[in-house]
Amino acid sequence: MKKTIVLGIAVLASLSLAACESSSAAEAETPSQSTEAHTSNDNQKVASKKESKTSDNTHPLDYLSSEKLASYNKGLADSLIEDQKFAKGGNKNYSWSTYIDSVSYSSRGLIANVNPNFVNLNNTDKTKIGKSLQGLAGAQIVMMNIELAPDAPSVYTNIHYNGRRIGHSKILNPSSFKWSK
């Protein structure tokens, strides 16, 4: 027990000395070094805020610049068209895409506009299509080299038909969907 206390005191003393040394080193900085240090600290604070926001049910896509978001949405639309071509060519793995007219990401999440055939599906099939759509969105994230934590949730998804939301993924569990009756 005494060894643990002595070790703890030694660690605290060394941390205090390190803090004093870094404090006097900061005083000796040139103005440009000081600016670089503050900029680095500001970037760390922004990154820290983004990390805390990301854990509060937001998605990394929410932090893209408007140019990158436009690029992401174009890639998303192009990938949907490509998947629809595969489906029309007979590849059943892409048949889900034939129910989607358009898709884009905004501050409200992924917005998919569906065609009349989607409305007639049962909830299980609608959910499969919603998850496939989230997979398409995730693939686009990877193609754009956007950093995503391994445990990052799926993209929050809204499904619209004729301008009305008919379903959405759940906020706390985006891979689970709720459908209007």
Sequence and secondary structure as in RCSB ss.txt:
>XXXX:A:sequence
MKKTIVLGIAVLASLSLAACESSSAAEAETPSQSTEAHTSNDNQKVASKKESKTSDNTHPLDYLSSEKLASYNKG
LADSLIEDQKFAKGGNKNYSWSTYIDSVSYSSRGLIANVNPNFVNLNNTDKTKIGKSLQGLAGAQIVMMNIELAP
DAPSVYTNIHYNGRRIGHSKILNPSSFKWSK
>XXXX:A:secstr
 HHHHHHHHHHHHHHHHHHHHHHHHHHT  HHHHHHHHHHHHHHHHHHHHHHHHTTT  GGGG  HHHHHHHHHH
HHHHHHHHHHHHHTT GGGGGGGGEEEEEEETTEEEEEE HHHHTS HHHHHHHHHHHHHHHHHHHHHTT    T
T     EEEEETTEEEEEE SS TTSEEE  
